[in-house]
Amino acid sequence: MSPTATLAATDMVEPVAAGWQLIVAALVGIAVIVVLITVAKLHPFLALIFGALTVGILAGENPQTVLESFAKGFGSTAAGVGILIALGAMFAKLLADSGGADEIVDTIIGHASVRALPWAMALVGAIIGLPMFFEIGLVLLMPVIYLVARRAEVSIVTIGIPTLAGLSVMHGLVPPHPGPLIAIDALGADLGITLALGVVVAIPTLILAGPLFGKVAGRWVNVPPPTTFDADAFAKDLPRRPSFGITLFSVLLPVVLMMGKAMVDIFIEDEDQPLRQVWDILGTPLIALLIAVIVAMFTLGRGSGMGKAEISKCVESALPAIAGILLIVAAGGGFKQVLIDTGIGTLLADWAKDANISVILLAWVLAVLIRLATGSATVATITASSLMAGLVEGMSSGETSLVVLAVGAGSLFFSHVNDAGFWLVKEFFGLSVGQTIKTWSIMETVLSVAGLVFVMLLSLLM
């Protein structure tokens, strides 16, 4: 689910070995990672390197080629997601130290009972996640998730899973999020119809995978919230904290900028039009978050009484805490790239395309297989939708939109160790690999399967 993880249909990699060999290589590589982390207690960064080497060598590739693939994926993930995580962490630290996160939490708790908090956080996640890639929304919301869980005295999983579900369901099902827009363009679907049907599917899907599953997952994994974004000592003595309105403005600023870009891109097709060019810059995730951090220095930092030195210290202190996360997430991108370069995604797509099943179910299966193989929801969406393009000819607008939603639902299926988002959730929530699978991975699967069920039910009415 990365903003940098894109793969055009024309760039699909030819398998480097026989199908059985690639499947064995991928399964053994994943097993190596899990064993090294859980049994040998090796740091995930190192485990991902060994896992990538295992996949490549068993697939018959030269070790040097494998390392080049890993470095390519590591670099692109660090350059894209890594920068966004760093900027998001700075913003999150300003939000926490200024008292802005407390203001949001006090407002949420003041208007919601403990039982209603997961539902409120699911809604917050959905709103923040509409225009944003998952990683950005997660980093922005982590201080709020931590504080709500701490104040409510519940497991971070109970509060975090509904929030993650809100972020994730938007990524897969609801335009103008970039994920669904990719499939809409590839399949020639109608944006308005897809948006309407996407909301119809997303609401019950979010309820099942968010508050309802979160309650169960919180019992399975009862973990107190980490202290990553706890306010520094100097922040606790600040003379005031920003108002709820100012805090909400600061949090929603990058959301509005990215949403604005998505809407302008939809309604202004001419790429040379000045208004579109301006929004294409302002709404780029990197620029939107950079602007948000600069604005937050004034609205949150100076607004709470911080001086220049205190703001500088606050921003600087955000980075050491996420250094390990950046390395692990980037290494996850490297492992994913090794899998992509072996051609396993192409192989699985070809296998599924030869199956004799309904178009909607085929679209979901394709996306699921590519998601499992590559770890990227974006790659799964691009590849599956491009493969389905020839099969939707002659279908009605509503049916084509349902195929788009089936692809989106399939792209969310069972995030595991080859997904950078898996490691982001694991590290931010302070979970083990097993706990992350029992919570985050299963939540993604519930989202995916529930999404397919509701899409199939809608197809009966078309």
TORKOL-4160 file (C-alpha; in steps of 0.2 Angstrom, whole numbers, padded with zeros to 4 digits, m for minus):
462
<pt num="1" X="0000" Y="0000" Z="0000"/>
<pt num="2" X="0014" Y="0012" Z="m0004"/>
<pt num="3" X="0013" Y="0028" Z="m0014"/>
<pt num="4" X="0028" Y="0023" Z="m0023"/>
<pt num="5" X="0023" Y="0005" Z="m0027"/>
<pt num="6" X="0017" Y="0007" Z="m0045"/>
<pt num="7" X="0019" Y="m0006" Z="m0059"/>
<pt num="8" X="0012" Y="m0003" Z="m0076"/>
<pt num="9" X="0004" Y="m0017" Z="m0085"/>
<pt num="10" X="0017" Y="m0016" Z="m0099"/>
<pt num="11" X="0031" Y="m0018" Z="m0086"/>
<pt num="12" X="0025" Y="m0035" Z="m0080"/>
<pt num="13" X="0040" Y="m0046" Z="m0077"/>
<pt num="14" X="0042" Y="m0062" Z="m0085"/>
<pt num="15" X="0044" Y="m0077" Z="m0073"/>
<pt num="16" X="0063" Y="m0081" Z="m0071"/>
<pt num="17" X="0059" Y="m0100" Z="m0067"/>
<pt num="18" X="0046" Y="m0113" Z="m0067"/>
<pt num="19" X="0030" Y="m0110" Z="m0058"/>
<pt num="20" X="0032" Y="m0122" Z="m0044"/>
<pt num="21" X="0050" Y="m0116" Z="m0041"/>
<pt num="22" X="0044" Y="m0098" Z="m0039"/>
<pt num="23" X="0030" Y="m0103" Z="m0027"/>
<pt num="24" X="0043" Y="m0113" Z="m0017"/>
<pt num="25" X="0055" Y="m0099" Z="m0017"/>
<pt num="26" X="0042" Y="m0087" Z="m0011"/>
<pt num="27" X="0035" Y="m0098" Z="0003"/>
<pt num="28" X="0053" Y="m0103" Z="0009"/>
<pt num="29" X="0058" Y="m0084" Z="0009"/>
<pt num="30" X="0043" Y="m0079" Z="0020"/>
<pt num="31" X="0046" Y="m0094" Z="0032"/>
<pt num="32" X="0065" Y="m0089" Z="0034"/>
<pt num="33" X="0059" Y="m0071" Z="0039"/>
<pt num="34" X="0047" Y="m0077" Z="0051"/>
<pt num="35" X="0058" Y="m0090" Z="0059"/>
<pt num="36" X="0073" Y="m0078" Z="0060"/>
<pt num="37" X="0062" Y="m0065" Z="0069"/>
<pt num="38" X="0052" Y="m0076" Z="0080"/>
<pt num="39" X="0064" Y="m0090" Z="0085"/>
<pt num="40" X="0082" Y="m0083" Z="0082"/>
<pt num="41" X="0076" Y="m0065" Z="0088"/>
<pt num="42" X="0085" Y="m0057" Z="0073"/>
<pt num="43" X="0081" Y="m0039" Z="0070"/>
<pt num="44" X="0067" Y="m0038" Z="0056"/>
<pt num="45" X="0079" Y="m0027" Z="0045"/>
<pt num="46" X="0092" Y="m0041" Z="0044"/>
<pt num="47" X="0079" Y="m0055" Z="0043"/>
<pt num="48" X="0071" Y="m0046" Z="0027"/>
<pt num="49" X="0088" Y="m0046" Z="0019"/>
<pt num="50" X="0091" Y="m0064" Z="0022"/>
<pt num="51" X="0073" Y="m0068" Z="0016"/>
<pt num="52" X="0076" Y="m0058" Z="0000"/>
<pt num="53" X="0092" Y="m0068" Z="m0004"/>
<pt num="54" X="0083" Y="m0084" Z="0000"/>
<pt num="55" X="0069" Y="m0080" Z="m0013"/>
<pt num="56" X="0081" Y="m0074" Z="m0026"/>
<pt num="57" X="0093" Y="m0089" Z="m0025"/>
<pt num="58" X="0080" Y="m0102" Z="m0024"/>
<pt num="59" X="0072" Y="m0094" Z="m0040"/>
<pt num="60" X="0088" Y="m0097" Z="m0049"/>
<pt num="61" X="0094" Y="m0079" Z="m0049"/>
<pt num="62" X="0112" Y="m0073" Z="m0046"/>
<pt num="63" X="0115" Y="m0066" Z="m0029"/>
<pt num="64" X="0121" Y="m0050" Z="m0036"/>
<pt num="65" X="0105" Y="m0048" Z="m0046"/>
<pt num="66" X="0095" Y="m0051" Z="m0030"/>
<pt num="67" X="0105" Y="m0038" Z="m0020"/>
<pt num="68" X="0102" Y="m0026" Z="m0035"/>
<pt num="69" X="0083" Y="m0029" Z="m0034"/>
<pt num="70" X="0083" Y="m0027" Z="m0015"/>
<pt num="71" X="0093" Y="m0011" Z="m0016"/>
<pt num="72" X="0081" Y="m0004" Z="m0029"/>
<pt num="73" X="0065" Y="m0008" Z="m0019"/>
<pt num="74" X="0074" Y="m0002" Z="m0003"/>
<pt num="75" X="0079" Y="0014" Z="m0011"/>
<pt num="76" X="0062" Y="0018" Z="m0019"/>
<pt num="77" X="0053" Y="0014" Z="m0003"/>
<pt num="78" X="0064" Y="0025" Z="0008"/>
<pt num="79" X="0064" Y="0039" Z="m0005"/>
<pt num="80" X="0045" Y="0039" Z="m0005"/>
<pt num="81" X="0037" Y="0031" Z="0010"/>
<pt num="82" X="0052" Y="0035" Z="0021"/>
<pt num="83" X="0052" Y="0054" Z="0018"/>
<pt num="84" X="0033" Y="0054" Z="0021"/>
<pt num="85" X="0035" Y="0044" Z="0037"/>
<pt num="86" X="0049" Y="0056" Z="0043"/>
<pt num="87" X="0038" Y="0072" Z="0039"/>
<pt num="88" X="0023" Y="0063" Z="0047"/>
<pt num="89" X="0032" Y="0059" Z="0063"/>
<pt num="90" X="0038" Y="0078" Z="0064"/>
<pt num="91" X="0019" Y="0083" Z="0062"/>
<pt num="92" X="0014" Y="0070" Z="0075"/>
<pt num="93" X="0027" Y="0075" Z="0088"/>
<pt num="94" X="0021" Y="0093" Z="0086"/>
<pt num="95" X="0003" Y="0087" Z="0088"/>
<pt num="96" X="0008" Y="0078" Z="0104"/>
<pt num="97" X="0019" Y="0090" Z="0112"/>
<pt num="98" X="0008" Y="0105" Z="0109"/>
<pt num="99" X="m0007" Y="0097" Z="0117"/>
<pt num="100" X="m0016" Y="0096" Z="0101"/>
<pt num="101" X="m0018" Y="0077" Z="0102"/>
<pt num="102" X="m0025" Y="0079" Z="0120"/>
<pt num="103" X="m0037" Y="0092" Z="0113"/>
<pt num="104" X="m0043" Y="0080" Z="0100"/>
<pt num="105" X="m0044" Y="0066" Z="0112"/>
<pt num="106" X="m0053" Y="0076" Z="0125"/>
<pt num="107" X="m0066" Y="0081" Z="0112"/>
<pt num="108" X="m0068" Y="0063" Z="0106"/>
<pt num="109" X="m0070" Y="0056" Z="0124"/>
<pt num="110" X="m0081" Y="0070" Z="0129"/>
<pt num="111" X="m0093" Y="0066" Z="0116"/>
<pt num="112" X="m0092" Y="0047" Z="0116"/>
<pt num="113" X="m0093" Y="0033" Z="0128"/>
<pt num="114" X="m0079" Y="0020" Z="0130"/>
<pt num="115" X="m0090" Y="0008" Z="0120"/>
<pt num="116" X="m0092" Y="0021" Z="0106"/>
<pt num="117" X="m0074" Y="0026" Z="0104"/>
<pt num="118" X="m0069" Y="0012" Z="0092"/>
<pt num="119" X="m0084" Y="0018" Z="0081"/>
<pt num="120" X="m0078" Y="0036" Z="0082"/>
<pt num="121" X="m0060" Y="0031" Z="0078"/>
<pt num="122" X="m0066" Y="0021" Z="0063"/>
<pt num="123" X="m0075" Y="0036" Z="0056"/>
<pt num="124" X="m0059" Y="0047" Z="0059"/>
<pt num="125" X="m0049" Y="0034" Z="0050"/>
<pt num="126" X="m0061" Y="0034" Z="0035"/>
<pt num="127" X="m0061" Y="0053" Z="0034"/>
<pt num="128" X="m0042" Y="0055" Z="0035"/>
<pt num="129" X="m0039" Y="0040" Z="0024"/>
<pt num="130" X="m0050" Y="0046" Z="0009"/>
<pt num="131" X="m0037" Y="0056" Z="0000"/>
<pt num="132" X="m0022" Y="0049" Z="0008"/>
<pt num="133" X="m0011" Y="0033" Z="0006"/>
<pt num="134" X="m0012" Y="0022" Z="0021"/>
<pt num="135" X="0006" Y="0026" Z="0028"/>
<pt num="136" X="0003" Y="0044" Z="0029"/>
<pt num="137" X="m0014" Y="0043" Z="0038"/>
<pt num="138" X="m0007" Y="0030" Z="0050"/>
<pt num="139" X="0008" Y="0041" Z="0055"/>
<pt num="140" X="m0003" Y="0057" Z="0057"/>
<pt num="141" X="m0016" Y="0047" Z="0068"/>
<pt num="142" X="m0004" Y="0038" Z="0079"/>
<pt num="143" X="m0003" Y="0051" Z="0093"/>
<pt num="144" X="m0022" Y="0051" Z="0094"/>
<pt num="145" X="m0023" Y="0032" Z="0094"/>
<pt num="146" X="m0011" Y="0031" Z="0108"/>
<pt num="147" X="m0019" Y="0044" Z="0119"/>
<pt num="148" X="m0037" Y="0037" Z="0116"/>
<pt num="149" X="m0031" Y="0020" Z="0120"/>
<pt num="150" X="m0022" Y="0026" Z="0136"/>
<pt num="151" X="m0037" Y="0037" Z="0142"/>
<pt num="152" X="m0049" Y="0023" Z="0139"/>
<pt num="153" X="m0038" Y="0011" Z="0147"/>
<pt num="154" X="m0040" Y="m0002" Z="0133"/>
<pt num="155" X="m0028" Y="m0011" Z="0122"/>
<pt num="156" X="m0021" Y="m0001" Z="0108"/>
<pt num="157" X="m0028" Y="m0015" Z="0096"/>
<pt num="158" X="m0046" Y="m0011" Z="0102"/>
<pt num="159" X="m0044" Y="0007" Z="0096"/>
<pt num="160" X="m0031" Y="0005" Z="0083"/>
<pt num="161" X="m0039" Y="m0009" Z="0072"/>
<pt num="162" X="m0055" Y="0002" Z="0069"/>
<pt num="163" X="m0044" Y="0016" Z="0064"/>
<pt num="164" X="m0033" Y="0006" Z="0052"/>
<pt num="165" X="m0049" Y="m0002" Z="0045"/>
<pt num="166" X="m0055" Y="0016" Z="0041"/>
<pt num="167" X="m0039" Y="0020" Z="0033"/>
<pt num="168" X="m0038" Y="0004" Z="0023"/>
<pt num="169" X="m0056" Y="0003" Z="0017"/>
<pt num="170" X="m0054" Y="0020" Z="0008"/>
<pt num="171" X="m0038" Y="0014" Z="0000"/>
<pt num="172" X="m0047" Y="m0001" Z="m0008"/>
<pt num="173" X="m0065" Y="0004" Z="m0012"/>
<pt num="174" X="m0068" Y="0023" Z="m0012"/>
<pt num="175" X="m0063" Y="0036" Z="m0025"/>
<pt num="176" X="m0056" Y="0049" Z="m0026"/>
<pt num="177" X="m0042" Y="0039" Z="m0017"/>
<pt num="178" X="m0028" Y="0035" Z="m0029"/>
<pt num="179" X="m0031" Y="0016" Z="m0028"/>
<pt num="180" X="m0048" Y="0015" Z="m0035"/>
<pt num="181" X="m0045" Y="0029" Z="m0048"/>
<pt num="182" X="m0032" Y="0017" Z="m0055"/>
<pt num="183" X="m0044" Y="0004" Z="m0058"/>
<pt num="184" X="m0058" Y="0016" Z="m0064"/>
<pt num="185" X="m0046" Y="0022" Z="m0077"/>
<pt num="186" X="m0040" Y="0005" Z="m0083"/>
<pt num="187" X="m0058" Y="m0002" Z="m0084"/>
<pt num="188" X="m0066" Y="0013" Z="m0091"/>
<pt num="189" X="m0079" Y="0014" Z="m0076"/>
<pt num="190" X="m0090" Y="0028" Z="m0072"/>
<pt num="191" X="m0083" Y="0038" Z="m0057"/>
<pt num="192" X="m0099" Y="0044" Z="m0050"/>
<pt num="193" X="m0107" Y="0026" Z="m0050"/>
<pt num="194" X="m0091" Y="0018" Z="m0043"/>
<pt num="195" X="m0091" Y="0032" Z="m0029"/>
<pt num="196" X="m0109" Y="0028" Z="m0025"/>
<pt num="197" X="m0107" Y="0009" Z="m0025"/>
<pt num="198" X="m0090" Y="0011" Z="m0016"/>
<pt num="199" X="m0098" Y="0020" Z="m0001"/>
<pt num="200" X="m0112" Y="0007" Z="m0001"/>
<pt num="201" X="m0099" Y="m0007" Z="0000"/>
<pt num="202" X="m0087" Y="0002" Z="0012"/>
<pt num="203" X="m0099" Y="0006" Z="0026"/>
<pt num="204" X="m0104" Y="m0012" Z="0031"/>
<pt num="205" X="m0087" Y="m0018" Z="0027"/>
<pt num="206" X="m0079" Y="m0005" Z="0039"/>
<pt num="207" X="m0092" Y="m0010" Z="0052"/>
<pt num="208" X="m0087" Y="m0028" Z="0052"/>
<pt num="209" X="m0068" Y="m0026" Z="0050"/>
<pt num="210" X="m0067" Y="m0011" Z="0061"/>
<pt num="211" X="m0076" Y="m0009" Z="0078"/>
<pt num="212" X="m0083" Y="m0027" Z="0078"/>
<pt num="213" X="m0067" Y="m0036" Z="0074"/>
<pt num="214" X="m0057" Y="m0024" Z="0084"/>
<pt num="215" X="m0067" Y="m0029" Z="0099"/>
<pt num="216" X="m0062" Y="m0047" Z="0096"/>
<pt num="217" X="m0044" Y="m0043" Z="0092"/>
<pt num="218" X="m0042" Y="m0033" Z="0107"/>
<pt num="219" X="m0046" Y="m0048" Z="0118"/>
<pt num="220" X="m0034" Y="m0059" Z="0108"/>
<pt num="221" X="m0020" Y="m0046" Z="0109"/>
<pt num="222" X="m0020" Y="m0035" Z="0124"/>
<pt num="223" X="m0006" Y="m0023" Z="0122"/>
<pt num="224" X="m0004" Y="m0006" Z="0131"/>
<pt num="225" X="0000" Y="0009" Z="0119"/>
<pt num="226" X="0018" Y="0013" Z="0117"/>
<pt num="227" X="0026" Y="0029" Z="0123"/>
<pt num="228" X="0033" Y="0035" Z="0106"/>
<pt num="229" X="0023" Y="0051" Z="0105"/>
<pt num="230" X="0022" Y="0055" Z="0123"/>
<pt num="231" X="0025" Y="0074" Z="0126"/>
<pt num="232" X="0042" Y="0079" Z="0132"/>
<pt num="233" X="0044" Y="0087" Z="0149"/>
<pt num="234" X="0045" Y="0104" Z="0143"/>
<pt num="235" X="0029" Y="0102" Z="0133"/>
<pt num="236" X="0019" Y="0098" Z="0149"/>
<pt num="237" X="0023" Y="0115" Z="0156"/>
<pt num="238" X="0017" Y="0125" Z="0141"/>
<pt num="239" X="0005" Y="0139" Z="0145"/>
<pt num="240" X="m0009" Y="0134" Z="0134"/>
<pt num="241" X="m0014" Y="0122" Z="0120"/>
<pt num="242" X="m0021" Y="0125" Z="0103"/>
<pt num="243" X="m0040" Y="0125" Z="0102"/>
<pt num="244" X="m0049" Y="0110" Z="0094"/>
<pt num="245" X="m0053" Y="0121" Z="0079"/>
<pt num="246" X="m0035" Y="0125" Z="0076"/>
<pt num="247" X="m0029" Y="0108" Z="0079"/>
<pt num="248" X="m0042" Y="0100" Z="0067"/>
<pt num="249" X="m0037" Y="0113" Z="0054"/>
<pt num="250" X="m0019" Y="0108" Z="0056"/>
<pt num="251" X="m0023" Y="0089" Z="0055"/>
<pt num="252" X="m0035" Y="0091" Z="0040"/>
<pt num="253" X="m0024" Y="0103" Z="0030"/>
<pt num="254" X="m0014" Y="0089" Z="0021"/>
<pt num="255" X="m0030" Y="0079" Z="0019"/>
<pt num="256" X="m0038" Y="0094" Z="0010"/>
<pt num="257" X="m0023" Y="0097" Z="m0001"/>
<pt num="258" X="m0022" Y="0079" Z="m0007"/>
<pt num="259" X="m0041" Y="0079" Z="m0009"/>
<pt num="260" X="m0041" Y="0095" Z="m0019"/>
<pt num="261" X="m0028" Y="0088" Z="m0031"/>
<pt num="262" X="m0038" Y="0072" Z="m0033"/>
<pt num="263" X="m0054" Y="0082" Z="m0037"/>
<pt num="264" X="m0045" Y="0094" Z="m0049"/>
<pt num="265" X="m0037" Y="0079" Z="m0058"/>
<pt num="266" X="m0055" Y="0072" Z="m0061"/>
<pt num="267" X="m0063" Y="0088" Z="m0067"/>
<pt num="268" X="m0049" Y="0097" Z="m0076"/>
<pt num="269" X="m0042" Y="0085" Z="m0089"/>
<pt num="270" X="m0030" Y="0097" Z="m0097"/>
<pt num="271" X="m0013" Y="0095" Z="m0089"/>
<pt num="272" X="m0007" Y="0111" Z="m0095"/>
<pt num="273" X="m0021" Y="0121" Z="m0086"/>
<pt num="274" X="m0013" Y="0133" Z="m0073"/>
<pt num="275" X="m0025" Y="0128" Z="m0059"/>
<pt num="276" X="m0022" Y="0109" Z="m0062"/>
<pt num="277" X="m0003" Y="0112" Z="m0062"/>
<pt num="278" X="m0004" Y="0122" Z="m0045"/>
<pt num="279" X="m0014" Y="0108" Z="m0037"/>
<pt num="280" X="m0003" Y="0095" Z="m0044"/>
<pt num="281" X="0011" Y="0102" Z="m0034"/>
<pt num="282" X="0001" Y="0107" Z="m0018"/>
<pt num="283" X="m0008" Y="0090" Z="m0018"/>
<pt num="284" X="0008" Y="0079" Z="m0020"/>
<pt num="285" X="0009" Y="0069" Z="m0003"/>
<pt num="286" X="0027" Y="0076" Z="0000"/>
<pt num="287" X="0023" Y="0094" Z="m0003"/>
<pt num="288" X="0006" Y="0092" Z="0006"/>
<pt num="289" X="0015" Y="0085" Z="0022"/>
<pt num="290" X="0029" Y="0097" Z="0021"/>
<pt num="291" X="0017" Y="0112" Z="0021"/>
<pt num="292" X="0007" Y="0104" Z="0035"/>
<pt num="293" X="0023" Y="0103" Z="0046"/>
<pt num="294" X="0028" Y="0121" Z="0042"/>
<pt num="295" X="0010" Y="0127" Z="0046"/>
<pt num="296" X="0010" Y="0116" Z="0062"/>
<pt num="297" X="0025" Y="0124" Z="0068"/>
<pt num="298" X="0015" Y="0140" Z="0069"/>
<pt num="299" X="m0003" Y="0134" Z="0073"/>
<pt num="300" X="0002" Y="0120" Z="0085"/>
<pt num="301" X="0020" Y="0125" Z="0091"/>
<pt num="302" X="0019" Y="0144" Z="0093"/>
<pt num="303" X="0000" Y="0142" Z="0096"/>
<pt num="304" X="0004" Y="0132" Z="0112"/>
<pt num="305" X="0018" Y="0145" Z="0118"/>
<pt num="306" X="0033" Y="0136" Z="0111"/>
<pt num="307" X="0048" Y="0146" Z="0106"/>
<pt num="308" X="0059" Y="0143" Z="0091"/>
<pt num="309" X="0071" Y="0133" Z="0101"/>
<pt num="310" X="0057" Y="0122" Z="0108"/>
<pt num="311" X="0049" Y="0119" Z="0091"/>
<pt num="312" X="0066" Y="0114" Z="0084"/>
<pt num="313" X="0069" Y="0102" Z="0099"/>
<pt num="314" X="0052" Y="0095" Z="0096"/>
<pt num="315" X="0054" Y="0092" Z="0078"/>
<pt num="316" X="0072" Y="0085" Z="0080"/>
<pt num="317" X="0066" Y="0073" Z="0094"/>
<pt num="318" X="0053" Y="0065" Z="0082"/>
<pt num="319" X="0067" Y="0057" Z="0071"/>
<pt num="320" X="0077" Y="0045" Z="0082"/>
<pt num="321" X="0061" Y="0036" Z="0088"/>
<pt num="322" X="0057" Y="0031" Z="0070"/>
<pt num="323" X="0074" Y="0027" Z="0063"/>
<pt num="324" X="0072" Y="0008" Z="0066"/>
<pt num="325" X="0054" Y="0009" Z="0058"/>
<pt num="326" X="0061" Y="0018" Z="0042"/>
<pt num="327" X="0074" Y="0004" Z="0040"/>
<pt num="328" X="0062" Y="m0010" Z="0042"/>
<pt num="329" X="0049" Y="m0002" Z="0031"/>
<pt num="330" X="0062" Y="0001" Z="0017"/>
<pt num="331" X="0068" Y="m0017" Z="0019"/>
<pt num="332" X="0051" Y="m0023" Z="0017"/>
<pt num="333" X="0050" Y="m0013" Z="0000"/>
<pt num="334" X="0067" Y="m0022" Z="m0005"/>
<pt num="335" X="0059" Y="m0039" Z="m0001"/>
<pt num="336" X="0044" Y="m0035" Z="m0011"/>
<pt num="337" X="0054" Y="m0029" Z="m0026"/>
<pt num="338" X="0064" Y="m0046" Z="m0026"/>
<pt num="339" X="0047" Y="m0055" Z="m0027"/>
<pt num="340" X="0041" Y="m0044" Z="m0041"/>
<pt num="341" X="0057" Y="m0046" Z="m0051"/>
<pt num="342" X="0056" Y="m0065" Z="m0050"/>
<pt num="343" X="0039" Y="m0063" Z="m0060"/>
<pt num="344" X="0029" Y="m0073" Z="m0048"/>
<pt num="345" X="0015" Y="m0059" Z="m0049"/>
<pt num="346" X="0014" Y="m0062" Z="m0068"/>
<pt num="347" X="0014" Y="m0081" Z="m0066"/>
<pt num="348" X="m0001" Y="m0080" Z="m0053"/>
<pt num="349" X="m0011" Y="m0068" Z="m0064"/>
<pt num="350" X="m0009" Y="m0080" Z="m0079"/>
<pt num="351" X="m0015" Y="m0094" Z="m0069"/>
<pt num="352" X="m0030" Y="m0085" Z="m0062"/>
<pt num="353" X="m0035" Y="m0078" Z="m0079"/>
<pt num="354" X="m0036" Y="m0096" Z="m0086"/>
<pt num="355" X="m0049" Y="m0101" Z="m0073"/>
<pt num="356" X="m0067" Y="m0103" Z="m0077"/>
<pt num="357" X="m0076" Y="m0091" Z="m0065"/>
<pt num="358" X="m0087" Y="m0076" Z="m0064"/>
<pt num="359" X="m0079" Y="m0059" Z="m0070"/>
<pt num="360" X="m0081" Y="m0051" Z="m0053"/>
<pt num="361" X="m0074" Y="m0066" Z="m0043"/>
<pt num="362" X="m0060" Y="m0067" Z="m0056"/>
<pt num="363" X="m0055" Y="m0049" Z="m0053"/>
<pt num="364" X="m0055" Y="m0052" Z="m0034"/>
<pt num="365" X="m0044" Y="m0068" Z="m0036"/>
<pt num="366" X="m0032" Y="m0060" Z="m0047"/>
<pt num="367" X="m0030" Y="m0045" Z="m0035"/>
<pt num="368" X="m0028" Y="m0057" Z="m0020"/>
<pt num="369" X="m0015" Y="m0068" Z="m0029"/>
<pt num="370" X="m0004" Y="m0053" Z="m0034"/>
<pt num="371" X="m0006" Y="m0044" Z="m0017"/>
<pt num="372" X="0000" Y="m0060" Z="m0008"/>
<pt num="373" X="0014" Y="m0062" Z="m0020"/>
<pt num="374" X="0020" Y="m0044" Z="m0021"/>
<pt num="375" X="0014" Y="m0037" Z="m0005"/>
<pt num="376" X="0008" Y="m0021" Z="m0014"/>
<pt num="377" X="m0010" Y="m0016" Z="m0015"/>
<pt num="378" X="m0006" Y="m0003" Z="m0028"/>
<pt num="379" X="0003" Y="m0016" Z="m0039"/>
<pt num="380" X="m0011" Y="m0028" Z="m0037"/>
<pt num="381" X="m0024" Y="m0015" Z="m0042"/>
<pt num="382" X="m0014" Y="m0010" Z="m0057"/>
<pt num="383" X="m0010" Y="m0027" Z="m0063"/>
<pt num="384" X="m0027" Y="m0035" Z="m0060"/>
<pt num="385" X="m0037" Y="m0021" Z="m0067"/>
<pt num="386" X="m0026" Y="m0021" Z="m0083"/>
<pt num="387" X="m0029" Y="m0040" Z="m0085"/>
<pt num="388" X="m0048" Y="m0037" Z="m0083"/>
<pt num="389" X="m0049" Y="m0023" Z="m0096"/>
<pt num="390" X="m0054" Y="m0035" Z="m0110"/>
<pt num="391" X="m0067" Y="m0044" Z="m0100"/>
<pt num="392" X="m0078" Y="m0030" Z="m0095"/>
<pt num="393" X="m0082" Y="m0025" Z="m0113"/>
<pt num="394" X="m0101" Y="m0025" Z="m0116"/>
<pt num="395" X="m0105" Y="m0024" Z="m0097"/>
<pt num="396" X="m0116" Y="m0010" Z="m0090"/>
<pt num="397" X="m0108" Y="0004" Z="m0080"/>
<pt num="398" X="m0114" Y="m0003" Z="m0064"/>
<pt num="399" X="m0107" Y="m0020" Z="m0067"/>
<pt num="400" X="m0090" Y="m0012" Z="m0073"/>
<pt num="401" X="m0090" Y="m0002" Z="m0057"/>
<pt num="402" X="m0093" Y="m0018" Z="m0047"/>
<pt num="403" X="m0077" Y="m0026" Z="m0055"/>
<pt num="404" X="m0067" Y="m0011" Z="m0050"/>
<pt num="405" X="m0073" Y="m0013" Z="m0032"/>
<pt num="406" X="m0069" Y="m0032" Z="m0033"/>
<pt num="407" X="m0051" Y="m0028" Z="m0038"/>
<pt num="408" X="m0050" Y="m0015" Z="m0024"/>
<pt num="409" X="m0056" Y="m0028" Z="m0011"/>
<pt num="410" X="m0044" Y="m0041" Z="m0017"/>
<pt num="411" X="m0030" Y="m0029" Z="m0016"/>
<pt num="412" X="m0032" Y="m0028" Z="0003"/>
<pt num="413" X="m0031" Y="m0047" Z="0006"/>
<pt num="414" X="m0020" Y="m0053" Z="0020"/>
<pt num="415" X="m0005" Y="m0041" Z="0022"/>
<pt num="416" X="0010" Y="m0051" Z="0028"/>
<pt num="417" X="0029" Y="m0050" Z="0029"/>
<pt num="418" X="0032" Y="m0044" Z="0011"/>
<pt num="419" X="0021" Y="m0028" Z="0014"/>
<pt num="420" X="0029" Y="m0013" Z="0021"/>
<pt num="421" X="0013" Y="m0008" Z="0029"/>
<pt num="422" X="0014" Y="m0024" Z="0039"/>
<pt num="423" X="0030" Y="m0019" Z="0047"/>
<pt num="424" X="0024" Y="m0001" Z="0050"/>
<pt num="425" X="0009" Y="m0007" Z="0060"/>
<pt num="426" X="0020" Y="m0020" Z="0069"/>
<pt num="427" X="0033" Y="m0007" Z="0075"/>
<pt num="428" X="0021" Y="0008" Z="0078"/>
<pt num="429" X="0009" Y="m0004" Z="0089"/>
<pt num="430" X="0023" Y="m0013" Z="0097"/>
<pt num="431" X="0017" Y="m0030" Z="0092"/>
<pt num="432" X="0026" Y="m0046" Z="0088"/>
<pt num="433" X="0025" Y="m0054" Z="0071"/>
<pt num="434" X="0012" Y="m0066" Z="0077"/>
<pt num="435" X="0002" Y="m0053" Z="0086"/>
<pt num="436" X="0002" Y="m0042" Z="0070"/>
<pt num="437" X="m0004" Y="m0057" Z="0059"/>
<pt num="438" X="m0018" Y="m0060" Z="0072"/>
<pt num="439" X="m0024" Y="m0042" Z="0072"/>
<pt num="440" X="m0019" Y="m0032" Z="0056"/>
<pt num="441" X="m0017" Y="m0046" Z="0044"/>
<pt num="442" X="m0034" Y="m0054" Z="0049"/>
<pt num="443" X="m0042" Y="m0037" Z="0049"/>
<pt num="444" X="m0036" Y="m0034" Z="0031"/>
<pt num="445" X="m0043" Y="m0051" Z="0026"/>
<pt num="446" X="m0060" Y="m0047" Z="0034"/>
<pt num="447" X="m0060" Y="m0031" Z="0024"/>
<pt num="448" X="m0056" Y="m0040" Z="0008"/>
<pt num="449" X="m0068" Y="m0055" Z="0010"/>
<pt num="450" X="m0083" Y="m0044" Z="0017"/>
<pt num="451" X="m0080" Y="m0032" Z="0002"/>
<pt num="452" X="m0081" Y="m0046" Z="m0010"/>
<pt num="453" X="m0097" Y="m0052" Z="m0002"/>
<pt num="454" X="m0106" Y="m0035" Z="m0003"/>
<pt num="455" X="m0100" Y="m0033" Z="m0021"/>
<pt num="456" X="m0107" Y="m0050" Z="m0025"/>
<pt num="457" X="m0124" Y="m0046" Z="m0017"/>
<pt num="458" X="m0125" Y="m0029" Z="m0026"/>
<pt num="459" X="m0121" Y="m0039" Z="m0042"/>
<pt num="460" X="m0138" Y="m0048" Z="m0040"/>
<pt num="461" X="m0147" Y="m0032" Z="m0041"/>
<pt num="462" X="m0138" Y="m0027" Z="m0058"/>
